[in-house]
Amino acid sequence: MKKYVRRFGPNLKASPHSLRHAFASHLLTEGADLRAIQEMLGHVSLSTTQKYTQVSIKQLIEVYDKAHPKA
């Protein structure tokens, strides 16, 4: 994996965990079901998968703050 990451930049840091996190976040952002994401990631507990919803909520707030005229 390191070999492929280096192609994008020598100072870029990525790990299998960061790729899993990005994958789950993108799925959630695009409307995927949380249970489906849980199954794809192999999480036993839904609460583990729900951590990704917190990231999505933060992103939503940031986008809203930037776009809303009275933000």
N, C-alpha and C positions, 0 to 999 in steps of 0.2 A: 504494500500500500504506500509506503514511504516513497518508493520510486515514482509512482504516479503523481503523488502530491507535489513532489519537487518540480515536476514539469510546469506547475502553475506558479511557482515562486519559491525561492530557497528559504524564505522566512515564514512560509505558510505552515501552520501547524494543524494537523488533522489526525484523528484517531478513529478506530472503529466505533467507539462510543459517540463521537461527534457526528459521524455519518448516520448512525441509527437515530440520533436525536433530530437531525435535519430531516431525515426520511419521515419520521413520525410527525414532526411539526408541519411539514408540507402537506401530508395527508390530511391532518386535522384542519389546516387552513383551507383546504379545498373541499371540506365538507364530509370527509370520511367518518364513519361511525367509530366511536371510541372503542367499542367492543371488538370491532374488526381490527383496529390498530393493536389492541391488546393481544389478540390472537397472532397477528403477524410478527410482533416483537417477542412473543413467547412469555409474556408476563403472567405470572400466576394470579396476582392481585390487580384488580382494576385501579386501586389507589396508586399503584406504581405508574400506570399509564396516564392517570389523571394529572400527573405533574406537568405533562406537555400542555394541558389546557391553560395552566398559569402563564406559560410563555406566550401562548396565543392571545390571551387576554391583554397582556402587557403590550404586545405588538398592535393589537386593535386600538388600545388607548393612545399609543404613540401616533398612529395614523390619523385617528380622530382629532387629536390635538393639533396636528399639522394642517389638517384639511378644514376644520371647522372655522368659520369666520370670526367667532368670538372666543376661540381657544386661548 
